[in-house]
Amino acid sequence: MYQIKIAVIGAGASGLAAAITAAERSGGKNVILLEKQAKIGRKLLATGNGRCNISNMNSDKSHYYGDKEIISSVLDDFGIKELKRFFSSLGLLLREDSEGRLYPYSNQASSVLDCMRNRLAQLEVNIRCGFLIKSIKRKNNSIIIDSDEEKIIAENIIFACGSKASPSLGSDSSGLELLKNAGIEPTPLFPSLSPVETKEKYKALKGVRAKGKISVICDGKKLREKQGEIQFSDKGISGICLFECSRLINEYLTFNTVFGKHRNKLCISADLMPEYNEKELIRYLRSCRKTFAEQNTSDILSGALNKNLSAVLVKNCRIEKRNCRDITDDDIYILAEKIKNFCFTPVKTDNFRSAQVCAGGIGSDEIYADSLMSRKIRNLYICGEMLNVDGDCGGYNLHFAFGSGIKAANNIK
């Protein structure tokens, strides 16, 4: 039987920030950090393709979704200045890229983890890896953590276990299951910031990248559009602009709702030449009809788009078996419309496998938003991806993870 003042469960971004803050406030020997995996910070090392996009200079509430009370509570306390101050205290230098994204100066996620791990060591925080928890329960003024290894009696617990996104990195819903068994219910979960598998399969587009604009169309109304690089695969679509629309798409595929409202039909529209309106595009295609007169129609867009993408568009318009000189104005109108509105139908898959974050989780009906403490179990705090909060691409999710972990620790008396 091991007794401790503060137990932090989960050694990802939010758990590491919580453990450091708790140890600085209460003394490292009063804190234990429990991690089920063999090493701490595994998912943190993989973020940003190993570069760790910590935050964004444009960070504000408009980039977040889910429980508005919790979003406001965390971000009001933890903005860019607070994030920079926290990491500066750990000796970590940050650099900003052209789009406002903040990275460690080394451009290596390992620098972030090393600085956090060094601070935990300085504070003499007890870290236990490979620690699998079977249950938690309230007893008198303490909370008992039960495992095959031993029982831990903690005066306070911070849950920072993450959620279901990216199971290959060890993520699962085991932490939320522990909370459910203790009577704390999450909202339904669904993937966000993920590629989308589509009904339309184009093997020729595997690996093709194109600058463009993605729009989500629901029941004839455009609900969101994002511009940037579109990545195609033989299964569907990916890329940052698609990722930033994927929350809506995955909500629809999971619940037939978007923003909580029932929807009958959803499609994805890709504008492959957003800098040109349809009239300009038609003029360009007419000129290409002359320029490439003796060549196959698959070459008509060779000066504008990837060759494989051009061939797929031409085939979709059923003009692939002609020379350019033989296509009509009507054919050009259809091709121009296809370039501006290349439609895809999303299909439901287990996208938690490839999702960067999970939407849904513990909301303000289960915790006090001002402290992140459970309404049902006193001195039990919840932070990070376990909460019903998720953000856009660009460092927003890590910013919230660090901020919520620090907020939970700061509210322990």
ABEGO torsion letter per residue (X at the ends): XBBBABBBBEABAAAAAAAAAAAAAAEAAABBBBBABABBGAAAAABGGGAGBABBAABBAAABBEBAAAAAAAAAABBAAAAAAAAAAAGBBBBBBAAGBBBBAAGBAAAAAAAAAAAAAAAGBBBBBGBBBABBBBBEABBBBBBAABBBBBABBBBAAEBABGAAAGBBAAAAAAAAAAGBBBBBBBBBGBBBBBABBBAAABGBBBBBBBBBBBGGBBABBBBEBBBBBAAEBBEAAAAAAAAAAAAAAAAGBBGGBBBABBBBBBBABAABBAAAAAAAAAAAAAAAAABBAAAAAAAABBAAAAAAAAAAAGAAABBAAABBAAAAAAAAAAAABBBBBBBBBBAAAABABBBEEBBAAABBAAAGBBAABBGBBBBEAABBBBBBBGGAAAAAAAAAAAAAAAABX
